[in-house]
Amino acid sequence: MNDFNLPQIIFSKIVRAVVEFELIDDNDRILIGVSGGKDSLLLTYALACLKRRTKKNFTLTALTIDPHFNEDFAEKISRVKKFCNELGIEHEVHRVDIAALIREQSGKSPCFTCAYFRRAAVNRVAIELGANKVAYAHHLDDAVETFFMSLLSSGQLTTFQPKTFLDRTNVTVIRPLVYLREFEIENFAAERGLDVLKSPCPFDGLTNRQRIKNLIVDLEKIFPDLFSHLSAAMRKNSIGELWDAPKTREQMRNAYFALKQFKRGDNV
């Protein structure tokens, strides 16, 4: 895997994201979130390739969060470390007892708790290491699922951004895989024989995100272009005719009392 060679279609999509959203600058110190899954392994490999094949001068460090979900994770992490070292990337491990935090906050969504404390840990390590950017392996399917899930669960048209500046930490989050479909990553991992770790999450496959993923697959049987339409709808220039934002009671007060001033003799 240290030949630093990506299929052209994958390399082109990653370069497009980097250029379009201005994800990488000279002298960046990038911390890569690496879980050991197919997505984060490809991200790590792709950034190693970019470092060698482009003119950008930046450094890479990989970080794995041990969430204490199972006892054999230390052995699995050693495989991630070996992968990173073969690419010439230093690998750090940070342990956060997310399993205990989920138990303590039993009234909250375990996915929310896990994501919140993972992000907090990654940002903290980024600051400690002097990294100005954190790279995550979210892909196009993730973005579309987030967009659709937000619409169904909250009535809002929103998803994560390819690039987000966190003003509380002065760290910028980047997502170089946002133009890649999940099946492209799966195919790459299979063809290259990546040592992909199974997710240690006890809720894997039982989340709302998985339900949305399954729903999109089912709806595509009826609407074959659903995914591409959802992807297009995430763009700001896709907004068509929408109602104005609802007015407050105060804003409607004068119009309301004007409406109540009926003419004498009206049958109301």
Secondary structure, DSSP 8 states (H G I E B T S, - for coil): -TT----HHHHHHHHHHHHHTT---TT-EEEEE--SSHHHHHHHHHHHHHHHHSS---EEEEEEEE--S-TTHHHHHHHHHHHHHHTT-EEEEEE--HHHHHHHTTTS-HHHHHHHHHHHHHHHHHHHHT-SEEE----HHHHHHHHHHHHHHHS------SEEEETTTTEEEE-TTTT--HHHHHHHHHHHT--------TTTT-SHHHHHHHHHHHHHTT-TTHHHHHHHHTSGGG--S-------HHHHHHHHHHHH---TT---
